[in-house]
Amino acid sequence: MSEEKSEISMDQNLRNRALLSSRVFLLVQWPAYIVLGIVGLLLPALTHVDQSVLMGAILLGMAFTKIIVLIKTGKGPGSCFCWRAGVTALNIIASYLILANPFPFEIPLHMIIGAYMVPASFYVVLEGRYSFLDRRIEIVTYSGFLGMVIGVSLFSGFPEIAFWTPSFAYSIYLLILGYTSQHFTFLKIPKGDFHSAD
């Protein structure tokens, strides 16, 4: 009986570590979300800037942030590490496609950003559903759904209005994700997220 109890305790401890790791990976990036979101909104308003260079630089900044956090959080239990590594690789690929433009044909910027945002935001939904079990903090998950909608909108080129540029749309999303993330970073982890190991 005590062996069975010990097994349950070990499984629960692994799950608790995975939950904490998920929170850390998603939430400690909020300063980068906020700063890059502000840069993406203000730079085009203040001066003429190449949208491709701006978006490539923002995605590269996000990639470096994710790599640092990925190293800090470590592998951990479960498949969450694979998801995190995958979304980090996605960041690098998207910034490479924009900045290096390796193909002879031109892929429109709005399609690259839209195609990037849908799976990256889906990751936020997945991580949020797994890590943020308390209803008070599930708004982070809703931010992911919003990102998917914005991604589809950009990819399809709808609506066709002058201000709905890739940098504007993505920067708005970063600010929303940054705000929701930082707001809940400082909340005490609800008891419902972690069951007692005894």
N, C-alpha and C positions, 0 to 999 in steps of 0.2 A: 504493500500500500504506500509506504514511504517512498519507494522507488518510483511509483507512478506519479506521486505528488512532486517528486524531484524533477521528473521529466516534464510535467506541466509547467513547473516553475522555470525550467530552462527555456522552454518554448516561449513562455510569456516574456522572459527577459530578452530573448532574441527579438521578439515582436516590438517590445518597448524601445530597444535600441534602433530598430528599423524606423519606427515612428519618429523618434527624436532626430535621426539622421535626415529623414525626409523633410521635417520642419526646418532644420538648419539649412539644407540645400536650397529650399525654395525661399525662405524668409530672409536670410542674411544678405540676399542680393538686392534688397530694396533700395539701398543708396544708389546703386548702379542704375536701377530702373528710373529713379527720380532724376538723377543728374543727366543721363542720356536722353530721357524724355524731354527735359527742359531744353537741352542743346538742340534736339531735333525740331522743336517748335520755334525757338528763338532765332537760330542762325539764319534760316531762310527768310524770316521776317525782317532781320536787321541788315542782311547783305545778300548779294547774289552768290549762291553756292550750288555746286553741281550736286544734284539729288543722288546720283549714283555713288559719288565719293562719300557724301554724308551718310547715306544708308549703309554703305560698306564699312565705314569707320564705326558706326554705332553697333552693327552686328559683331564686328571684331572685338569691340569693347565688351559686349555681352559674353562673347566666347571666352575671353581672358578671365572675366569674372567667374564664369561657370567652371573653368579649369581649376582656378585657385580654390573655389569652394569644394569641388570634387576631390581634390587632393586632401583638403582639410577633413572632409567627412569620411573619407576612406571607403573601402568596399562595402562593409556591413553585410548583414544577412539579407536574404530574399533577392528578388530581381530588380529592386528599385535602382541599384547601382547601374544596371544595364540601361534602364530608361534614362537616367541622368547622363550617362556617357553618350547615349544616342542623341539626346537633344543638344548636347555640347557639340558633337560632331556635325549635327545639322546646322548649328550656328556657324561653324567654320566653313562648311560647304557653301552656305548661302553668301557669306562675305567674300569667299574666293570667287564665286560665280560673278558677283557684282564688280569686284575690284580688278580681277585678272581677266575677266571676259574671255575664257579659254576657247570658246567655240567660234567657228567661222560665222555662224548665224547669230543675229542679235536677239537675245531673250529680253522682252520688255521688263523694266524694273518692277512695275506693279505686279507682274506675274510671279517673279522670283520672291518678292516679299510676301505676297498672298500665299504662295505654295509653301513658304517657310512657316508662316504664322499658323496655318491650320494644324499641322502635327505638333508644333512647339506649344500651342495653346491647349491642344488635346492632352499633352503631357501635364500641363498645369492642372487640368481637370482630374486626370488620373492620380497624380500626387496628392492633390487636395482631397479627393474622395477617400484616399487611403490614410492620409495623415491628419486631416482635420475633421474628426468625427463629431465634434460638438457643433450644434447649429449656429452658435454665435460666430464662429469663424469660418463657416462654409462659404462666405462671400468671396474668399480667395478662389474657390472652385468656380463661382459664377463669373469671375474675371476671365477665367480660362475659356468659358463658353462664349463670352463677349469677344475674346481674341479670335476664336474660330469664325465667328460671324464677320468680323472685320477682315480676316484673311480671305474668306470667300468673296466678300465685296471687292477687295482690291484685285484679286485674281480675275474676277469677271469684268472688272472695269465699270461696275455699277455702284453708286450713281455717278454719272458723268458730270461732275461739278468741279469748278476750277480749284477750290481749296482742298479737295479730297485727294491729296497727293500721297504717295507711299510714306514719306517722312512725317507728314501731319498725322495720318491714320495710325501709324505704328507708334509715334511718340505719345499720342493720346492714350493708346493701350498701355504703354510702359508706365505712364503716370498713374493710371487707374490701378494697375497691378502693383506698382510701387507703394501707393497709398494704402491699399488694402493689406499688403504684406507688412509694412512697417507698423500699421495700426495694431495688428495682432501679434507682432513679434514680442511686444511688451506685455501681453496678457499672460497671466499664469496659466500653465497647461491644465485644462479641466480634468478633474478626477476621472471622468467618464472615458478619457482617452487611454488611461493606464489602469489595468486591474491589478489588484494586489497580488503579489507572488505567493502569499501564504494561504 
